[in-house]
Amino acid sequence: MFNWIDNFFKQYQVATSDMSIFNKIVALEARIKKLEEENIELTNCLYEVENRLQSKIDNINSVTYNLNNYTLDK
């Protein structure tokens, strides 16, 4: 059962001690934190764009046609 665990960790083990699995985990956690922060920023920017677009749409006035003088009878 533990053979697959050993095989999994072998790909992360390096002969030098400066790059261990724990250093890799710390690096990945830092990347995850940065990506989460960027995701929050992106979401906020998308809401801002949505609000601006909605306000532009709300300011559009439709054309009003005066059709009182026209009838279907000829």
C-alpha positions as CSV (number, residue, x, y, z in Angstrom):
1,M,0.0,0.0,0.0
2,F,2.8,2.4,0.8
3,N,4.7,1.6,-2.4
4,W,2.5,4.0,-4.4
5,I,3.2,6.8,-1.8
6,D,6.9,6.2,-2.1
7,N,6.7,6.3,-5.8
8,F,4.7,9.5,-5.7
9,F,7.2,11.2,-3.4
10,K,10.2,10.0,-5.3
11,Q,9.5,12.4,-8.1
12,Y,9.7,15.3,-5.7
13,Q,12.8,14.2,-3.9
14,V,16.0,15.9,-5.0
15,A,19.5,14.8,-4.0
16,T,20.3,18.3,-2.6
17,S,18.6,19.2,0.7
18,D,17.6,22.7,-0.5
19,M,14.6,21.5,-2.5
20,S,12.5,19.2,-0.3
21,I,8.9,18.4,-0.6
22,F,8.1,20.8,2.2
23,N,9.8,23.7,0.3
24,K,7.7,22.8,-2.7
25,I,4.5,22.8,-0.6
26,V,5.4,26.3,0.8
27,A,6.1,27.6,-2.7
28,L,2.8,26.2,-3.9
29,E,0.9,27.7,-1.0
30,A,2.4,31.1,-1.8
31,R,1.3,30.7,-5.4
32,I,-2.2,29.7,-4.3
33,K,-2.4,32.8,-2.0
34,K,-1.3,35.1,-4.9
35,L,-3.8,33.5,-7.3
36,E,-6.6,33.9,-4.7
37,E,-5.8,37.6,-4.3
38,E,-5.7,38.1,-8.1
39,N,-9.0,36.3,-8.4
40,I,-10.6,38.7,-5.9
41,E,-9.2,41.7,-7.8
42,L,-10.5,40.3,-11.1
43,T,-13.9,39.7,-9.6
44,N,-14.0,43.3,-8.3
45,C,-13.0,44.6,-11.7
46,L,-15.7,42.5,-13.5
47,Y,-18.3,43.9,-11.1
48,E,-17.1,47.4,-11.8
49,V,-17.3,46.9,-15.6
50,E,-20.7,45.3,-15.2
51,N,-22.0,48.3,-13.3
52,R,-20.5,50.8,-15.8
53,L,-22.1,48.9,-18.7
54,Q,-25.4,48.7,-17.0
55,S,-25.4,52.5,-16.3
56,K,-24.5,53.1,-20.0
57,I,-27.4,50.8,-21.0
58,D,-29.8,52.7,-18.7
59,N,-28.8,56.0,-20.2
60,I,-29.8,54.9,-23.7
61,N,-33.1,56.5,-24.7
62,S,-35.3,54.7,-27.2
63,V,-36.7,56.5,-30.2
64,T,-40.3,57.6,-29.9
65,Y,-42.3,57.6,-33.1
66,N,-45.4,59.7,-33.5
67,L,-47.8,57.3,-35.1
68,N,-51.0,59.1,-34.3
69,N,-51.6,60.3,-37.8
70,Y,-51.3,56.8,-39.4
71,T,-54.0,54.2,-39.5
72,L,-54.5,50.9,-41.2
73,D,-57.5,52.2,-43.1
74,K,-56.9,53.7,-46.5
